[in-house]
Amino acid sequence: MRAPEAVNKVYLLTFEYAGLVKVGGLGEAVRQYATALARRGIDVTVLMPSHGRHLDPNRGFPLSPLDFRVCGDRRGLDGRPYPYCLGAEGTEVAGVKVVMFKGLDTATGLVFDRWYPYENVEEKAALFARAVVSYAERYGLPDLIHANDWHSGLAGIALRDYAERKGLAIPLVYTIHLSSGYSFPWHYASAEWAGLPDRPHLVWRVCCHRQELYSAVWDSVGGSVEGFAAVESDVVSSVSWGYLREALSKYGDWLRGKSCVLYNSTDWRIEEAESHFRRLAPDGSPWRLVEAVERMGGEGHLDGGGALFLAVGRATSQKGLDLAIRALDLSPSARLLVLAVSVGDFGYEEYLRRLVRERWGRAFLSFAKIPRDLYMALNYAATALVMPSRWEPFGISAIEAMAVGTPVIASATGGLPEVVADFRSGEGVGLLVPPEDVAALGAAMESLANWLWRFKPDSIPDGRLREIASARGIEYVKGLRRYISRYVDERFREKNLYEQLKHCYEKARQMAFYKAVTPA
């Protein structure tokens, strides 16, 4: 085999892409990867399911049918054939080519074109693997494959296997954005279903590449698609060192030698946020923004009699929005606006509504789609963003808020301690609290309300923060917004992400080279 001498052409595999299809942070992260690479001359193609967007005349972006069609039969565990037929449409976003696969017949469309990206996700992932390989057969191979999360992992492995059967050792980078426990029998990945042939191939095992059957590798991780992708990839990455360590603890610390980290970045700027705030709230009151949100509908009411705190995220237990609402009981100065995204966990959503109703005047819950300018202005106007996640791989909302100068109160879990430096360390940009600790969260909110909202250092509950506030005075508070924004400029901008991508890609290319020169 031969390996690429440089990485000039990349296929990014994903189920989300911000601006086209987005549920959580995955879509934003992949858009950042693609944009960072394309702006520096890399030929980037994003491959993803359409999730039915090609059927929507109001989708907000153009699509053109591509000369692509792949049809055939898959064989189920019951021995019966299951026909499928896939096509594709394409668009371009900021210099990035995006290919969106779609069903061409009713049976395929009923599975593959579901609007919510993770409905029928198991079958979407299997069909996606077949689509990606067929696309490469028609349009050629890249210099590197970058698969994102488990639903693209199998497609990445199948595509690399196709390249290896052509005599090319194409490097595969696999990034874990949100860890998953999806596991299946080998038949799911096999040539009969997702299309991966069970053949001997070279797998990195601590010291060197060794010949193993795909089914043996699959069984060695208990049929976990994520574990399979982690072992099979040339480089496994995640969005923070903390989250990567969790993955290594599950699949083996020996993977550390072929690992790297890709921090998310943000293009939010303090000047843009300030402009939006001045336009939407010409009197300088953040409550004008809150009123605009309340007019869109929701639960509860904010009386404007305190410091505005903001909590955002998917309405799932993971994000801990319930903790933020309950923390109001220990922070009389706080008022909380919750901007939630529904993902179908209706029991949890009703729980949030009940908590808000019980705190009338002090909390408001919105499931509305907030315009970007209003959302950015709210982040700018808030005393702090509250991120009480029960676990969090990275926390892109945190760097967005800090980019516009707003401090963050976050749980000390996952990647958040790498993102949010604690004020109490001396040169911080927020506060870290123990996960699930409602009392500590309430104390943190009350502390920032008395420090940053009305500057009453003697009323700050946290002793260490009270000392800092008293020693530094009001002038420090006045300059804090610019300091927090510069903190993001130094760590979480596109230039930082590109350097990390370059490092990960070169490591993967070297691993592919080692494979290429290893005797079969």
N, C-alpha and C positions, 0 to 999 in steps of 0.2 A: 504494500500500500504506500501511498504518498500523502503527506499532510500539507496544508497550505503554508506558504512562507510568510504570509501576512494576512491580516483580517481587513478586507476591503468591502466585503459584502456580507450582510447579516440578515438572517431570518429570525424575527421575534415572534414567538408563539404565545398566544394569550387568549383568555375568554373575555377580557375587558380592554377598552381603550378609551381614555377620557375624551369627551367630545363626541363619541360615537355610541359606546355602550359602557356604562359605569355603574357599579353598585357600591364599591368601597375603594380602598386605597390602591388596589391592584391596577385599576385602569389608569390612575394618575401616575403611578410608578412606571408603568410600561411606556406611557406617552413621554415621560421624562427621558427614559433610556433612548427611545427612538429619536427624539428631538436633539438630544445631546450628541448622538452619533451623526445624524444627518447634517447638522450644522458644521461638522468638522470633516465633511467629505465622504463619509461612509455611506454606501448604498444600502439602505434599510428597507426591508419589506416586512410588514406586520401581517401575520396569518392568523385568522380568528373566525369563529362561527358568526354568522349574521344575527343570530337570535331573533330572526323575523324582521329585522330592520329594513330589509329590502322590500318588504310588503307595505311599509308605512309611507304614504306620500308626504307626511308631515315630519319626517325624521330629522330634517334640518341640515342635511348634507347630501351631495350628489352621489349617485352610484351608477356604474355602467357595467352591463353584462360582459363577462370575459369569455374567451374561447376555451372553455374548460367544461368537461363533463366526464364523470366516472360513475359507472353503474356496475352492479354485480350482485352476488348472493353471499350472505354470511350464513354460517351453519351454527345453530344453537346447540345447547347441551341436550336438547330433545331430539337432535338429529335432523330437524326440519330446516329447509332453506329460508332465509329471511332476506328478500331483495332490498336493495338500496339504490338511490340515484342522487348524486350530488353535483351541483354547479357552483359558480362563484361570480361575484360582482366586485368591482374595484373602485377605489377613490384615492385621492391624495390629500394629505393634511400636512401643511407646513413642510413640504419637501419629503414627506414620508409616504411611500406607497402602502396602501392598506387593502388586503384581499379578504373578503368576507364570504365564507362558504355558506351554501344554502341547499335546501332540499329541492329536488326537481320533480318529485312525485308526491302524492298525498301521504303515503305511508312514511316516507323519509321526513317530509315536512312536519308531520304531526309530532315527531320526536325532536328533530334538529332545529326547527324554527320557533320553538317556544320563546315567548317574549322575555321572561325572566331567565337570565343566563344560567342559573343553577337548577332550573326545573329539568328533569330528565338528564342531569349532568353526567351520569354514568354512560348513557348511550350517546350523548353528545361527544364525550371525550373519545369513545371508541370510534365513532364515525369521523371525528376530526383527525384521528391518526391516519385513517385511510385517505382522507382528502389531502392532507399535507404531503404524503408520499406521492400521490398522483399529480399534485401540483408541481413537485420537483421533477417528476418524469417529463412533464410537459414544458416547464419553463427553466429548468436547470437548478443546480445546487449552489448554496452559498459557501462562503469561507468559514462561517460559524453559525451554529444554531443556539438560540437562547430561549429555553422553555421556562414558563412562569407558572408555578403552582401545579398541583398534581394533575389537573384536568388537561394540561398541555404537556405534561411529562412523558406520557406514553407516546404522544405524537412526535416529540423530539427524539425519543429513542428509535422509533420506527423509521424516521427520516434519516437518522445517522446510520442505521443498519442498511438502508437502501444505498447510501453512499459507500459504505464499506464493501458491499457486494459489487460495487462498481470500481473498487480499488482505491477509494479515497477515504482517508482518516479525517473526517470533518469533526472539529471539536464541538462538544456539547456542554453548554453551561445551563445548570438547572437552579433556579432561584425559588426559595421557599418564602412566600410573602405571608401566607396564612396556613399553618400546619393542618394536616388532615389525616384522618384515620381510615380512609376508604381502602378496603381490602376485598379481593376477589380470588376465585380459583384461577389457575393458569389459563384456562380456556378463554377468559375475558381478554387477555392480552394476545392470545395466540393468533396464528394465521387464519383460523376459522372465524374469529370475531373481530378483533381490532386490527389484525393484519400483520402481526410480528411473527416471523418464522422462528421455530425453535431450532436454532443451529448453534454450533460451537463458535465462540467469538472471544476476543480478548477483553478481560476485565481487570482493572487495577486492584491489586490486593496487597496493600501496605508497602511492599518493596518493588513490585514489578507487575507486569501484565501476565495474566494466566488464562488459558482456554477454559471456558465454561459454557454450558448450555444456558440459553435465556431462561428456560423453565427452572433450572437449578438456582439461578440468582433470584428469581421470583419467589421460589419456595423458601429461600434462605431469609427473606424478610417477611415471611408469613403472608405473602400476597399483597402487601401494602404497596400501592402505586407510588406513593411518595418515597417510601424506602427504596423501592426498585429504581426510581429515577435518581435518588441520591447516590446509590452504589454505581449505577451505570454511567452517570455523567462524568465528564472529564474534570469539571469543577462544580462543586455544590456551593451555593451562596445563600445568604439571607440578608434581611434589611437591617440587622443590628447584630453585634457580637453576642448579646444576651440571648437573642432568639436562635442564633446559630448554635450556641452551646446546648440549647434545649434539643435541637435536631441531632447533634452529635451524641448526646446522652441516649437518644433512642436508637440510633443506627450504627453507632460505633465511633469512638474517639479517633480511630485510625483514619477517618475521613478528613481530619483536620488538615493534613498535608496537602489536600487538594481542595481547600475551601477558601472563601473570601467573603467580604461584606460589601454590599451596595447600599449606602444610605440614600434615602429619598432626598429630593431637593424641592425647592419651590421657586416660582417666578414672581411671587407676590412682592410688591414694593410699598414702602411706607408712603411714598408720595401719591401713588394711585389711591390707596386706602383713605388718605387724608382728603383727597379731592372728592371722593365719593361721599365721605362723611359731611363735608361742608355743603355739598349740593343737596343731600337728602335731609340734613338737619341744619338748616341755615342759622338757627338760633343756638346751635352748639349743644343741644340736649340729646343725649342718647335715647331718651324716651320717645322721641319722634320716630326713630327706627323701630322701636318695640311696637309702637302703635301701628306701623305699617305691617308688621308681622301679624299682629292680633287681628287686623282686618282681613287677613287671608284665612282665618278660621283656626280653631285649635281648642285646647282645654285650659281653663284657669284664667288668671288675670294678674298683671303686675301693676302695683299701685304707684310706682315711681318713688317710693319713700326710702330708698337705700342705694347701695352700690350695685351696679349691674354686673352679673356674672353670666358667662355663656358656657353651655355644654352642648356638644354636637356629636353625631354619630349614628350608626345603625341601631335600631331599637331591638337590641339583643342584650342578654345578661352580661356578655363579654364586656360591653362598653361601660357598664356600671352607672348608667344614667339614673337609676333608682337611688344609688348611693348619694349622688349629688343633690337630689331633691330632699332626701332624708337629712342631709347635712345642714339644711336650712334651719332645722330645729336647734342647732347649736351655733348659729350665726345670725343673730337678730338684725344685723346691718345689711345682710345680703338679699338681693333679689335675683332670681335665676330664670333665664330664658333657655329652654331646651329645644334645639332644632334636631329633630329625629328623622331618620329615614326608615320607612317601613320595609321589612323583609319577610313579612308574613307570620311573625311570631305574635299572634293576636292576643294570647294570654298575657305575655309580657307587656304589650302595649296597653292593655286594659289596666294592668297593675300600675303602670306609669300614670295613666289618667286618674286613677284613684288617689295616688300620692299627691298629685297636683291639686285635685279638688280639695283635699284635706288642708292645703296650704294656700288658700285663696288670697290673692293680693301679693303673694311672695313668689309664685312660680307660674310659668306659662309654658305649655307644651304644644309645639307645632310640628305637623307632618307635611306642611306645604313645601313646594319647590321654591326655594328662596333665590331670587335673581342674584347673579354674581356680585353686582355692585352693592346691593344691600347686605349680602353676606359678608363681604369684605369690610364694609363700614361698621357692621356689628362687632366684628373681631377687633377693629380699631377702637371702638367706643367702650368696650367692656373693660372693667377693672382687671379681670383675668379670665382666661379660658380654663374651665375645669375638666380634667380628663381622669376620672376615677376608675379607669379600666381594671377589670379583674385580671386580665392579661392583655398585652399589647406588643405586637412584633416591633413596631417603630413608633407610630403616632404622627402621621403627616399633618394632622390638624394642629399639632403643637407647633411645628415649624412655620406653618402659615400664620398663626397668631403672633408668634415671636417676630416674624418677618416684618409685621406692621407695628412692632414695638409693644405688644401686649404680653405680660407675663403669664405663665402657665402653672396651675396647680395640678400635679399628676401623681398617680400611683407609682410607687417604686417597684415596677414590674416590667419584665421583658426588656424592650429597648428604650423605654422612657428615661431611665437614669442616664443613658448615653446622650439623650437629646436635651434634657432639662437640667441645667446646673442649678443647684439649690442656693438661694440667697444666703442661707446660713453658713455656707462654705466661705463666704467673703465676697466672691465675685459671681453672683448667680443671676439667673433670669427667671426664676420661679421657685416653687416649693414642691418637695417630694414628701408624700405621706405613705404610710404602710397600706397595702391593698386591703380593702374591706373595712378599713377603720373609719367609720362615719364620724366619730368624735374628733379624730385628727384632721379629717377633711373639713369639718365645720370650723375648727379652730384656725385652720389655714385661711379659709375664706374670710373669717372675722378679722384675722390679722392683716390681710391685704386691704380689706375695706377700711380699716383704721389707719393704715399706713399710706396707701396710695389714693384713696377716695377723699378722705377728709383730713388726713395728716394729724392724727391724735396718737402719737407714739405711746403715751401712758396707757392707752386702752387696748394695746396689742396683746392678745393672750400669750403668744409665743415669746418666751423670755429672750432667746437669742436674737430673734428678729426685732424685739423691742429695743435691745441694746444697739443694734445696727441702725435702726431708724433714728434713735435719739442722737447717736454720734454723727450721723451723716447729714441730718437736717433736710429741710425742704428743697434745697437746691439739687440735692442728689435725685430726689423724686422727679424734678423737672427735667433732668437729663437722662432719666432711666429709659424712656422710650427709644431714643437714638442708640443707646448702649445695647439694648436687647436686639434691635434691628441689625446692628453691626455684628453681633454674635452669630446671627444667621448668615450674614454675608461671608463670614470667614469659614463657615463649616458646611452649609447646606444649600449651596448654589450649584448651578449646572456645571460650572468648571470643576467643582469638587467631584461631582458624580462622574463626569467624563474620565477623570484620572482613575477613579475606582473601576469603572468599566474597562478601561485600557489595561489595568493591572490584572483583572479577572480574565479577560479575554486572552491576554498573552500567556497566563498560566495554563489556560485550557489548550491553547495552541501547542504549547510545549508538551503537555500530556498527550495530545494527539500525535505529536511527532514521535514520542517514545513508543507509542503503540505501533506507528507505521514502521519503525525499524525493528520491532520485536518479531522474531521468527514465528510464523503461524504453527 
